[in-house]
Amino acid sequence: NNEHPISMENHGSVALVTMNRPDAYNALNRALSQAIVATFTKIAADPSVHAVVLTGAGKAFCAGVDLKELTANPGVLKNGGMGTNSPMVRALRECGKPIIGAINGPAVTGGFELALACDFLYAAEGARFADTHARVGLLPGWGLSQKLGRLIGINRAREASLTGNFIDAETAMTWGLVNKVCSPETLIENSLATAQQIAESNPQTISAMRSLMNDGDLLSLGEALELEGARGIAYLEQADFSQMENRLQALKSRSKKS
């Protein structure tokens, strides 16, 4: 149903966000892109949501930019649609809540870039990743050319982007692109379970930790360590120690269960 290009379900303090253009393999047309921005902007402002799972309806995670729309209107990616400050990439980055990408099927080109905008990925056994920018005559604009090499190594990233060949889920996990490979039937269940574990912690601390890791990833190790020191001290000064004993007790009881 293209009238509702995205659906969102609340599972406790976790939001399950599903791209809902299955007939178009969840290709990113203007309506879906705008719905992603609106949904993640809403999540950012909702204190009841502590973590997010992003997936696709049907057989694909996301087939990338809708080439029919792009061909009809080449300006669709201009005017702020590309680059690290594109509304869609920025909405995920500035969401403030950890985002698990549940890759249920192919994640191709712009869809691969959308996956890389998540904090980490779980994949179904049949999921695949491909960067076909070069084959269609485009360059990445949402971070893939820089992020992929940092995750899987620059030589593997070069081969993937210059050939356009697919990376299967098992290879993606071996290379460090994917954290876990699940059966298609258990992908969402596993993703939600991990998101629930994240959501058990203090949401302000989780948000600060996510920002610290993401911001530090853009710096040299020396600069990142300085950033950690500065933010760690600042956070310590406003930490609520009255709740720390309760958290330690919860942690101990969780350790006993596991």
VENKAFEN-V712374 format. One record per pair of residues at least 12 apart in sequence whose C-alpha atoms are under 10 Angstrom apart, sorted by the first residue. I is the first residue (numbers start at 1). J is the second residue. D is the distance in whole Angstrom. If there is no record, write none. Layout:
BEGIN
i,j,d
I,J,D
I,J,D
END
This chain:
BEGIN
i,j,d
1,20,7
1,21,7
1,22,9
1,23,9
2,20,7
2,21,6
2,22,9
2,23,9
2,24,10
2,26,10
2,31,9
2,32,9
3,20,9
3,21,9
3,31,9
3,32,10
4,19,9
4,20,7
4,21,9
4,31,9
4,32,8
4,35,8
5,18,9
5,19,6
5,20,5
5,21,6
5,22,9
5,26,8
5,28,10
5,29,9
5,31,7
5,32,5
5,33,9
5,34,9
5,35,7
5,36,9
5,57,10
6,18,6
6,19,5
6,20,5
6,21,8
6,26,10
6,31,9
6,32,7
6,33,10
6,34,10
6,35,6
6,36,7
6,38,10
6,39,8
6,56,9
6,57,9
7,19,7
7,20,7
7,35,9
7,36,10
7,39,9
7,56,10
7,57,9
8,39,8
8,52,10
8,53,10
8,54,9
9,53,10
10,48,9
10,49,8
10,52,9
11,49,9
11,51,10
11,52,10
11,192,8
11,193,10
11,195,10
11,196,9
12,48,8
12,49,8
12,50,9
12,51,10
12,192,10
12,196,8
12,199,9
13,47,9
13,48,6
13,49,5
13,50,5
13,51,7
13,52,9
13,195,9
13,196,7
13,198,10
13,199,6
13,200,9
14,48,8
14,49,6
14,50,6
14,51,5
14,52,5
14,53,7
14,97,10
14,98,10
14,99,10
14,192,7
14,193,9
14,194,10
14,195,6
14,196,6
14,197,10
14,198,9
14,199,7
15,43,8
15,48,9
15,49,6
15,50,8
15,51,6
15,52,5
15,53,6
15,54,8
15,99,9
15,192,9
15,195,9
15,196,10
16,51,9
16,52,6
16,53,5
16,54,6
16,55,8
16,99,10
16,100,10
16,102,10
16,188,9
16,191,9
16,192,8
16,195,10
17,36,9
17,39,8
17,40,9
17,52,7
17,53,6
17,54,5
17,55,6
17,56,8
17,57,10
17,99,10
17,101,10
17,102,10
18,36,10
18,53,8
18,54,6
18,55,5
18,56,5
18,57,6
18,58,10
18,61,9
18,102,10
19,32,7
19,33,10
19,35,9
19,36,8
19,54,8
19,55,6
19,56,5
19,57,6
19,58,9
19,60,10
19,61,8
19,62,8
20,32,8
20,55,9
20,56,6
20,57,5
20,58,8
20,61,10
20,62,10
21,56,8
21,57,7
21,58,8
21,60,9
21,61,10
21,62,9
22,56,8
22,57,5
22,58,5
22,59,7
22,60,7
22,61,9
22,62,9
23,57,9
23,58,8
23,59,9
23,60,10
24,58,10
24,59,10
24,60,9
24,62,9
24,63,8
24,66,8
25,56,8
25,57,8
25,58,7
25,59,7
25,60,5
25,61,7
25,62,6
25,63,6
25,64,9
25,66,9
25,105,9
25,106,9
25,107,9
25,111,10
26,55,10
26,56,7
26,57,7
26,58,8
26,59,9
26,60,7
26,61,7
26,62,5
26,63,6
26,64,8
26,65,9
26,66,9
26,107,10
26,111,9
27,56,10
27,60,9
27,61,9
27,62,6
27,63,5
27,64,5
27,65,6
27,66,5
27,67,8
27,68,10
27,69,10
27,107,10
27,108,9
27,110,9
27,111,8
28,62,7
28,63,7
28,64,6
28,65,4
28,66,5
28,67,9
28,69,9
28,70,10
28,110,8
28,111,8
28,114,10
29,64,9
29,65,6
29,66,5
29,67,8
29,68,9
29,69,7
29,70,8
29,76,9
30,65,9
30,66,8
30,69,8
30,70,10
30,76,8
30,77,9
30,81,10
32,65,10
32,66,10
33,65,9
33,81,10
33,87,9
33,88,7
33,89,10
34,87,8
34,88,8
35,88,9
36,87,9
36,88,7
36,89,10
36,91,8
36,92,9
37,86,10
37,87,6
37,88,5
37,89,8
37,90,8
37,91,6
37,92,8
37,95,10
38,87,10
38,88,9
38,91,8
39,91,9
39,92,10
39,95,10
40,52,9
40,88,9
40,90,10
40,91,6
40,92,6
40,93,9
40,94,9
40,95,6
40,96,9
40,97,9
41,88,10
41,90,10
41,91,6
41,92,8
41,94,8
41,95,7
41,96,10
42,91,10
42,95,9
43,91,10
43,92,10
43,95,7
43,96,9
43,97,8
44,91,9
44,92,9
44,94,8
44,95,5
44,96,6
44,97,7
45,95,8
45,96,9
46,95,10
47,97,10
47,203,9
47,204,10
48,199,10
48,203,10
49,97,8
49,199,8
49,203,9
50,96,9
50,97,6
50,98,8
50,99,10
50,195,8
50,196,9
50,198,8
50,199,5
50,200,8
50,201,9
50,202,9
50,203,6
50,204,9
50,206,8
50,207,9
51,95,10
51,96,9
51,97,5
51,98,5
51,99,6
51,100,8
51,192,9
51,194,9
51,195,6
51,196,7
51,197,9
51,198,7
51,199,6
51,200,10
51,203,9
51,206,9
51,207,10
52,95,10
52,97,7
52,98,6
52,99,5
52,100,6
52,101,9
52,118,9
52,119,10
52,191,9
52,192,8
52,195,7
52,196,9
52,198,10
52,199,9
53,98,9
53,99,6
53,100,5
53,101,6
53,102,6
53,103,10
53,118,9
53,121,10
53,122,10
53,188,8
53,191,7
53,192,7
53,194,9
53,195,7
54,99,7
54,100,6
54,101,5
54,102,6
54,103,8
54,104,10
54,114,10
54,115,9
54,118,8
54,121,10
54,188,9
54,191,9
55,100,9
55,101,6
55,102,5
55,103,6
55,104,7
55,105,9
55,115,9
55,122,10
55,123,10
55,187,10
55,188,8
55,191,10
56,101,9
56,102,8
56,103,7
56,104,7
56,105,8
56,106,10
56,107,10
57,104,8
57,105,9
58,104,8
58,105,8
59,104,7
59,105,6
59,106,8
59,126,9
59,127,9
60,103,8
60,104,6
60,105,4
60,106,5
60,107,7
60,108,9
60,111,9
60,126,10
60,127,8
60,128,9
61,101,9
61,102,8
61,103,6
61,104,5
61,105,5
61,106,6
61,107,5
61,108,8
61,111,7
61,112,9
61,114,10
61,115,9
61,123,10
61,127,8
61,128,9
61,129,10
62,103,9
62,104,9
62,105,8
62,106,7
62,107,5
62,108,6
62,109,9
62,110,8
62,111,5
62,112,8
62,113,10
62,114,8
62,115,9
62,129,10
63,105,9
63,106,7
63,107,6
63,108,5
63,109,7
63,110,7
63,111,5
63,112,8
63,129,10
63,130,10
64,106,10
64,107,7
64,108,6
64,109,5
64,110,4
64,111,4
64,112,7
64,113,8
64,114,8
64,131,10
64,132,10
64,133,10
65,77,9
65,108,9
65,109,8
65,110,6
65,111,7
66,110,9
67,136,10
77,141,9
81,141,9
81,142,9
82,140,8
82,141,5
82,142,6
82,143,9
83,140,9
83,141,5
83,142,5
83,143,7
84,141,7
84,142,6
84,143,7
85,141,10
85,142,9
86,141,9
86,142,7
88,114,9
88,117,9
88,142,9
89,113,9
89,114,7
89,116,10
89,117,6
89,118,9
89,141,10
89,142,7
89,143,9
90,117,9
90,142,10
91,117,10
92,114,9
92,117,7
92,118,7
92,119,9
93,117,7
93,118,8
93,119,9
93,210,10
93,211,9
93,214,9
94,207,10
94,211,9
95,207,9
96,203,9
96,204,9
96,206,9
96,207,5
96,208,8
96,209,10
96,210,8
96,211,7
97,119,9
97,198,10
97,199,9
97,203,8
97,204,9
97,206,8
97,207,6
97,208,10
97,210,8
97,211,9
98,118,8
98,119,6
98,120,9
98,195,8
98,198,8
98,199,9
98,203,10
98,206,8
98,207,7
98,209,10
98,210,7
98,211,10
99,115,10
99,117,9
99,118,5
99,119,5
99,120,7
99,121,9
99,191,10
99,195,8
100,115,9
100,117,10
100,118,6
100,119,6
100,120,5
100,121,6
100,122,7
100,191,7
100,192,9
100,194,9
100,195,7
101,114,9
101,115,6
101,116,8
101,117,9
101,118,6
101,119,7
101,120,6
101,121,5
101,122,6
101,123,8
101,178,9
101,188,10
101,191,8
102,115,9
102,118,9
102,120,9
102,121,6
102,122,5
102,123,6
102,124,8
102,127,10
102,178,10
102,180,10
102,181,10
102,182,10
102,187,7
102,188,7
102,189,10
102,190,9
102,191,6
102,192,9
103,115,8
103,121,7
103,122,6
103,123,5
103,124,6
103,125,9
103,126,9
103,127,6
103,128,8
103,129,9
103,169,9
103,178,9
103,181,9
103,182,10
103,184,9
103,187,8
103,188,9
103,191,10
104,122,9
104,123,6
104,124,5
104,125,8
104,126,7
104,127,6
104,128,9
104,182,9
104,183,9
104,184,7
104,185,10
104,187,7
104,188,9
105,123,8
105,124,7
105,125,8
105,126,6
105,127,4
105,128,6
105,129,9
105,169,9
105,184,9
106,123,10
106,124,10
106,126,8
106,127,5
106,128,5
106,129,6
106,130,8
106,166,9
106,167,10
106,168,9
106,169,10
107,127,7
107,128,6
107,129,5
107,130,7
107,131,9
107,166,10
107,167,10
108,128,8
108,129,6
108,130,5
108,131,6
108,132,7
108,133,9
108,164,9
108,166,9
109,129,8
109,130,6
109,131,4
109,132,5
109,133,6
109,134,10
109,136,10
109,138,10
109,139,10
109,140,8
109,142,10
109,144,8
109,161,9
109,164,9
110,130,9
110,131,8
110,132,9
110,133,8
110,140,8
110,141,9
110,142,8
110,143,10
110,144,9
111,129,9
111,130,9
111,131,9
111,142,10
112,128,9
112,129,6
112,130,7
112,131,7
112,132,10
112,142,10
112,143,10
112,144,8
112,148,10
113,129,10
113,130,10
113,131,9
113,140,8
113,141,9
113,142,6
113,143,6
113,144,5
113,145,9
113,147,9
113,148,9
114,142,8
114,143,9
114,144,9
115,129,9
115,144,10
115,177,10
116,142,9
116,143,8
116,144,7
116,147,7
116,148,8
116,151,10
116,177,9
117,142,8
117,143,8
117,144,9
117,147,9
119,210,8
119,214,9
120,176,10
120,177,8
120,178,7
120,179,7
120,180,10
121,172,10
121,173,9
121,176,10
121,177,7
121,178,5
121,179,6
121,180,7
121,181,9
121,191,9
122,169,9
122,173,9
122,177,9
122,178,6
122,179,6
122,180,5
122,181,6
122,182,7
122,187,7
122,188,9
122,190,8
122,191,7
122,194,10
123,168,10
123,169,6
123,170,9
123,172,9
123,173,9
123,177,10
123,178,7
123,179,8
123,180,6
123,181,5
123,182,6
123,183,8
123,184,8
123,187,7
123,188,9
123,191,9
124,168,10
124,169,7
124,170,9
124,180,9
124,181,6
124,182,5
124,183,5
124,184,5
124,185,8
124,186,8
124,187,6
124,188,9
125,168,8
125,169,6
125,170,7
125,180,10
125,181,6
125,182,6
125,183,6
125,184,6
125,185,10
125,187,9
126,168,7
126,169,7
126,170,9
126,181,9
126,182,9
126,183,8
126,184,8
127,166,10
127,167,9
127,168,6
127,169,5
127,170,9
127,172,10
127,181,9
127,182,10
127,184,9
128,165,10
128,166,6
128,167,6
128,168,5
128,169,6
128,170,9
128,171,9
128,172,8
129,160,9
129,164,9
129,165,8
129,166,5
129,167,5
129,168,7
129,169,8
129,172,8
129,177,10
130,160,7
130,161,8
130,163,9
130,164,6
130,165,6
130,166,5
130,167,6
130,168,9
131,144,8
131,145,9
131,148,10
131,157,9
131,159,10
131,160,7
131,161,5
131,162,8
131,163,8
131,164,5
131,165,7
131,166,8
131,167,9
132,160,9
132,161,7
132,162,8
132,163,8
132,164,5
132,165,8
132,166,9
133,161,7
133,162,9
133,163,10
133,164,8
134,161,7
134,162,7
134,163,8
134,164,7
135,161,9
135,162,8
135,163,8
135,164,7
136,164,10
139,161,10
140,161,10
144,157,9
144,161,9
145,157,8
145,158,9
145,161,8
148,160,9
148,161,9
148,177,8
150,177,10
150,217,9
151,175,8
151,176,6
151,177,6
151,178,10
152,172,8
152,173,10
152,174,9
152,175,5
152,176,6
152,177,6
152,178,10
153,175,8
153,176,9
156,175,9
169,181,7
169,182,9
170,182,10
200,247,10
200,250,10
201,247,8
201,251,10
202,243,10
202,247,9
204,239,10
205,235,9
205,239,9
208,231,9
208,232,10
208,235,9
209,228,10
209,231,10
209,232,10
212,224,9
212,227,8
212,228,7
212,231,8
212,232,9
213,227,10
213,228,9
215,227,9
215,228,10
216,228,8
END
